[in-house]
Amino acid sequence: MKCKDVMTQNPVYLKTTDSVQRAAMQMKNERIGTVLVCEDDNKLVGIVTDRDIVLKVVADGNDPMILKVENVMSRDPVSCNPEDDVQKAIDLMERKQVRRIPIVDAERNFLGIISQGDIATRVHDSRATANLVEQISQ
């Protein structure tokens, strides 16, 4: 399978200048734990997780209404191409211990995202899913 066959298309994204509060609201409204961060239309520059918000905003006593996404995002997240074999995404998730991999084209325009849940529900390989969960959880 290719990454394009497994990815969730049209993921939620924000700009670097959006507030962390807006990121949290999008996560709540969409029932997701990750928001991609883009510049210049669809150019992927970062990723913000619910964990980033807890550790970098709430725990440090920062104001999410004022703090910008660029201050809490992870920059240049690891990514895959839509034509990559899904095994590449799984291998990267295991090696980098991340639960999500953005899918981008050659110009870094985002196209989708593959989550641990996408692997579990769309790849239909319980062994690969079990290994992924084990490796990410270490």
C-alpha positions in Angstrom: 0.0 0.0 0.0 1.0 3.6 -0.6 0.8 6.4 1.9 -1.9 8.0 -0.2 -4.1 4.9 0.3 -3.9 5.1 4.1 -3.7 8.9 4.8 -6.6 11.0 6.1 -7.0 13.8 3.5 -7.6 17.5 4.2 -6.3 17.6 7.8 -6.9 20.6 10.0 -4.2 23.2 9.8 -3.3 26.6 11.2 -0.9 29.4 10.4 2.2 30.1 12.6 0.5 33.4 13.8 -2.7 31.7 15.1 -3.1 31.5 18.8 -2.6 28.4 20.8 -6.2 28.8 22.0 -7.4 28.5 18.4 -5.3 25.3 18.0 -7.0 23.9 21.1 -10.5 24.9 19.8 -9.8 23.2 16.5 -8.6 20.1 18.3 -11.8 20.1 20.4 -14.1 20.8 17.5 -12.6 18.2 15.2 -11.9 15.6 18.0 -8.3 15.4 17.1 -5.0 15.6 19.0 -2.8 17.2 16.3 -2.9 20.3 14.1 -0.5 20.9 11.2 1.1 24.3 10.9 1.6 25.9 7.5 2.9 29.0 5.8 2.5 30.3 2.3 -0.8 28.5 1.7 -0.1 24.8 2.3 3.6 24.7 3.0 4.1 22.5 6.1 6.4 24.1 8.7 5.4 22.4 11.9 3.0 20.4 14.0 1.2 21.0 17.3 -0.1 18.3 19.5 -2.4 18.4 22.5 0.6 17.3 24.5 2.6 20.4 23.3 -0.2 22.6 24.6 -0.3 20.9 28.0 3.5 20.9 28.5 4.5 24.2 26.9 1.5 26.3 27.7 -0.6 25.1 30.6 2.2 23.7 32.7 4.3 26.8 32.2 1.4 29.1 33.0 1.4 30.8 29.5 -1.7 32.5 28.1 -3.1 30.5 25.2 -5.0 33.5 23.9 -1.8 35.4 23.4 0.9 32.7 22.7 1.2 31.9 19.1 1.3 28.4 17.6 4.9 29.0 16.3 6.1 29.2 19.9 4.9 25.7 20.8 5.0 23.7 17.5 7.6 21.1 16.6 9.4 22.5 13.5 10.1 20.5 10.3 8.2 17.4 11.3 9.2 14.1 9.7 7.0 13.4 6.7 6.4 11.1 3.8 5.4 11.4 0.2 2.0 10.1 -1.0 3.8 7.6 -3.3 6.0 6.2 -0.5 5.2 2.7 0.7 3.2 2.8 3.9 5.9 0.7 5.5 8.2 3.8 5.3 5.6 5.7 7.4 5.4 2.9 9.9 9.2 2.7 10.1 9.5 6.5 10.7 6.8 6.4 13.3 8.6 3.7 15.2 12.1 5.2 14.8 11.0 8.8 15.8 8.4 7.6 18.3 5.6 9.7 16.8 2.0 8.8 16.4 1.4 10.8 13.2 3.2 11.4 9.9 2.2 14.3 7.6 2.1 13.5 3.9 3.6 16.2 1.7 4.5 16.6 -1.9 7.9 17.6 -3.2 7.3 21.3 -2.4 6.2 20.4 1.2 2.6 21.2 0.4 0.6 19.1 2.9 -1.8 16.6 1.4 -2.8 14.5 4.4 -1.7 12.8 7.6 -1.3 9.2 8.7 -2.0 8.4 12.3 -1.4 5.3 14.4 -5.2 4.8 14.1 -5.1 5.0 10.3 -2.5 2.2 10.3 -4.6 0.1 12.7 -7.8 0.5 10.7 -6.6 0.6 7.1 -3.5 -1.5 6.8 -5.1 -4.7 8.1 -1.9 -6.1 9.5 -2.4 -6.7 13.2 1.3 -7.6 13.7 2.5 -4.4 12.1 0.0 -2.4 14.2 1.1 -4.2 17.4 4.8 -3.5 16.6 4.0 0.1 15.9 2.2 0.6 19.2 4.9 -1.1 21.1 7.8 0.9 19.5 6.0 4.3 19.9 5.2 3.6 23.5 8.7 2.9 24.6 
